[in-house]
């Protein structure tokens, strides 16, 4: 059984920074990919950033240059450093793990005030 635990969400003013962290537990040996998605109220869930076990990264255009994803394959953890936050970044952020199947965390709220 795979379980994802997120931390680091909260309230921040526009222009501020937050770091999200996610740890995966269970019988995992070298995840395929991990990352973050987000869902704003009334909108569909969208990709924010992902990282493969080889270290390849993908970012949404809206966060390029502001967010940085990093992962530790040995520890099955992923982090998202978010800088220059905007009110449009307000959403519930979900940790994602690809290990044969897709696994999701419970979500953590990020609110950016103007």
Order of alpha helices (4+ residues) and beta strands (2+ residues): beta-beta-beta-beta-beta-beta-beta-beta-beta-beta-beta
